[in-house]
Amino acid sequence: MAEAEGSSPLLLPPPPPPPGMAEVEVPTAAETDKKPFSGSGGSTMDVDRSRFPYCVVWTPIPVLTWFFPIIGHMGICTSTGVIRDFAGPYFVSEDNMAFGKPAKYWKLDPAQVYASGPNAWDTAVHDASEEYKHRMHSLCCDNCHSHVALALNLMRYNNSTNWNMVTLCFFCLLYGKYVSVGAFVKTWLPFVLLLGIILTVSLVFNLR
């Protein structure tokens, strides 16, 4: 009787899971790449939907960026990731960035906002956008970078009101991250090709 009880199936260890069960629960590499990644404050970025909460975003401008890769079009995002950018005279675009989707983003820290009032980040982005709806666009003096600089000045980001197009260009170059390898290639490949053509032509004329 003891032997019968010892051989009872109830006392045996549970059988291993059928083959393939573990594979179902493990995400594939493609699924991992598409998964949104978290930002500060519990917000999430979603590259596919062009959602970059608390970010400054940048994208190449055709022809101009081909010759000067550090120059491009800039916008600033709300706390939910909606892009606002000074796209032309008296026009600030919302959720439809001029010159295409962002190629690069610079993640900012909402804890570095020193302006008072509820939701100071979004208030500053809104007020800067309303101001630039009444301004003429100037490529060299008052442009998309100036719009972003005004938003950062209004919110006193990093306890500063000295943001301008030069500092933004420098910090975006220093801290900005490309959204993908393709975005990096799109930015720099035309410049490399043009540089190669210029060098080749120069060598041909110098060797004559």
SULQUIGI-V730976 format. One record per backbone hydrogen bond with DSSP energy under -0.5 kcal/mol. NH is the residue of the N-H (numbers start at 0). CO is the residue of the C=O. If there is no record, write none. Layout:
NH,CO
NH,CO
//
This chain:
4,0
5,1
6,2
7,4
10,7
11,8
20,17
23,19
24,20
25,21
26,24
31,27
32,28
33,29
34,30
36,44
38,42
41,38
42,39
44,36
45,50
49,46
50,45
51,49
51,80
53,77
54,51
55,105
56,74
57,103
58,72
60,70
61,59
63,61
64,60
66,62
67,63
70,67
72,58
74,56
75,83
76,54
77,81
80,77
83,75
84,92
86,84
86,90
87,90
89,134
90,87
92,84
92,90
94,82
99,96
102,57
103,57
104,176
105,55
106,104
107,53
109,107
111,108
112,109
113,154
113,155
114,154
119,116
122,118
123,119
124,120
125,121
126,122
127,123
128,124
129,125
130,126
131,127
132,128
133,130
134,131
137,141
141,137
146,142
147,143
148,144
149,145
150,146
151,147
152,148
153,149
154,150
155,152
156,151
157,111
158,111
158,155
159,156
167,163
168,164
169,165
170,166
171,167
172,168
173,169
174,170
175,171
176,104
178,102
183,179
184,180
185,181
186,182
187,183
188,184
191,187
192,188
193,189
194,190
195,191
196,192
197,193
198,194
199,195
200,196
201,197
202,198
203,199
204,200
205,201
206,202
207,204
//
